[in-house]
Amino acid sequence: MTVVARNWQPSVGKGEIDLVAWEGERLVFVEVKALSRDEFSAPDRNVDSAKRDALVRAARNYVRRSGVAWERVRFDLVGVVFGDSPVITHRKDAFAPTRTL
């Protein structure tokens, strides 16, 4: 995976994309969530429908500016739990846009 942007924000509207990267022919938008402990839930479970909608809106803005076909887009979630032995999980294709924005 080749990272092309970090903490990208659209010039209009709200939202931020933690990482934008290319993996082969796919443009990947990555949301990173971190917790100091996972006693209550995994970090990626903190990405609710409102956060997903905000990510999709920001991603559509990025895609329009870059000229990439929406069919080539993927959304990944990375969870990090810090502790004595940090644990990192990477869920590829974690969700699909559920509505047209």
C-alpha positions as CSV (number, residue, x, y, z in Angstrom):
1,M,0.0,0.0,0.0
2,T,1.3,3.4,-1.0
3,V,0.1,6.3,1.2
4,V,-0.6,9.5,-0.8
5,A,-2.2,11.7,1.9
6,R,-2.4,11.8,5.7
7,N,-5.1,13.6,7.7
8,W,-6.7,14.9,4.4
9,Q,-9.6,17.4,4.8
10,P,-11.8,18.6,2.0
11,S,-11.5,22.4,1.3
12,V,-15.3,22.7,1.8
13,G,-17.5,20.8,4.2
14,K,-16.5,18.7,7.2
15,G,-14.6,15.5,7.7
16,E,-11.1,14.2,7.7
17,I,-9.6,11.0,6.2
18,D,-6.8,9.6,8.2
19,L,-5.0,7.9,5.3
20,V,-5.5,7.9,1.6
21,A,-3.5,5.2,-0.2
22,W,-3.2,3.2,-3.4
23,E,-3.2,-0.6,-3.3
24,G,-2.9,-1.8,-6.8
25,E,-5.8,-0.3,-8.8
26,R,-7.7,0.6,-5.6
27,L,-7.9,4.0,-3.9
28,V,-8.2,3.2,-0.2
29,F,-9.6,5.5,2.4
30,V,-8.4,4.4,5.9
31,E,-9.9,5.3,9.2
32,V,-7.6,4.7,12.2
33,K,-9.0,4.3,15.7
34,A,-6.9,3.8,18.7
35,L,-7.6,3.0,22.4
36,S,-5.4,2.7,25.4
37,R,-7.3,-0.5,26.3
38,D,-9.9,-2.7,24.7
39,E,-12.0,-3.5,27.8
40,F,-15.2,-2.1,26.5
41,S,-14.9,-2.6,22.7
42,A,-12.5,-2.8,19.8
43,P,-11.4,0.6,18.5
44,D,-13.0,0.1,15.1
45,R,-16.4,-0.3,16.7
46,N,-16.3,3.4,17.4
47,V,-17.0,4.1,13.7
48,D,-20.7,4.6,13.7
49,S,-23.0,5.4,10.8
50,A,-22.5,9.1,11.2
51,K,-18.7,8.7,11.0
52,R,-19.1,6.4,8.0
53,D,-21.3,9.0,6.2
54,A,-18.7,11.7,7.0
55,L,-15.9,9.5,5.6
56,V,-17.9,8.8,2.4
57,R,-18.6,12.5,1.9
58,A,-15.0,13.4,2.3
59,A,-13.9,10.5,0.0
60,R,-16.4,11.6,-2.7
61,N,-14.8,15.1,-2.5
62,Y,-11.3,13.5,-2.9
63,V,-12.5,11.3,-5.8
64,R,-14.1,14.2,-7.7
65,R,-10.9,16.2,-7.4
66,S,-8.7,13.3,-8.5
67,G,-10.8,11.9,-11.3
68,V,-10.8,8.3,-9.9
69,A,-13.8,6.1,-10.7
70,W,-15.9,5.5,-7.6
71,E,-15.9,1.8,-8.3
72,R,-12.2,1.7,-7.6
73,V,-12.6,3.0,-4.0
74,R,-12.4,0.9,-0.8
75,F,-12.8,1.8,2.8
76,D,-10.6,0.2,5.4
77,L,-10.5,0.4,9.2
78,V,-7.4,0.1,11.3
79,G,-7.7,-0.4,15.0
80,V,-4.8,0.0,17.5
81,V,-5.0,-1.0,21.1
82,F,-2.0,0.2,23.1
83,G,-0.7,-1.8,26.0
84,D,2.2,-4.0,27.0
85,S,1.9,-5.6,23.6
86,P,0.1,-3.3,21.2
87,V,-2.4,-5.0,18.9
88,I,-3.1,-3.7,15.4
89,T,-6.0,-4.9,13.3
90,H,-6.7,-4.0,9.6
91,R,-10.1,-4.7,8.2
92,K,-10.0,-4.3,4.4
93,D,-13.2,-3.3,2.7
94,A,-14.7,-2.7,6.2
95,F,-17.8,-1.1,4.9
96,A,-19.5,0.0,1.7
97,P,-21.2,3.4,1.2
98,T,-24.8,2.8,2.2
99,R,-26.3,5.8,0.5
100,T,-25.6,8.2,-2.4
101,L,-24.2,11.5,-1.3
